Amino acid sequence: MSKKALLALALVAFAAACAPKPEPAPMEPVSTEPTYTGKYK
């Protein structure tokens, strides 16, 4: 690999690492907690 290509690749990797990350959206719970009926209390 030539020095120019290696430098370009390093520059792209550096720019990607320094780019601001998008804020993750708050996730909804996948399932709800089971409601206990008190059968075994």
C-alpha positions in Angstrom: 0.0 0.0 0.0 1.4 3.4 -0.9 2.0 6.1 1.7 -0.7 8.3 0.3 -3.3 5.6 0.4 -2.3 4.7 4.0 -2.5 8.4 5.0 -5.9 8.8 3.4 -7.2 5.7 5.2 -5.9 7.0 8.5 -7.5 10.4 7.9 -10.8 8.8 7.1 -10.6 6.6 10.2 -9.7 9.6 12.4 -12.6 11.7 11.0 -15.1 8.8 11.6 -13.8 8.3 15.2 -14.2 12.0 15.9 -17.6 12.5 14.4 -20.4 13.2 16.9 -22.3 10.1 17.7 -26.1 10.3 17.2 -28.1 10.2 20.5 -29.6 6.8 20.9 -33.4 6.8 21.2 -34.8 5.7 24.5 -35.9 2.1 24.1 -39.3 0.9 25.1 -39.4 -2.3 27.2 -39.7 -5.3 25.0 -42.1 -7.1 27.3 -44.0 -6.1 30.5 -43.4 -7.7 33.9 -45.8 -10.5 34.6 -48.4 -9.6 37.2 -48.5 -12.1 40.1 -52.0 -13.2 41.2 -50.9 -14.3 44.6 -51.7 -18.0 44.0 -48.6 -19.2 45.9 -48.4 -16.5 48.6 
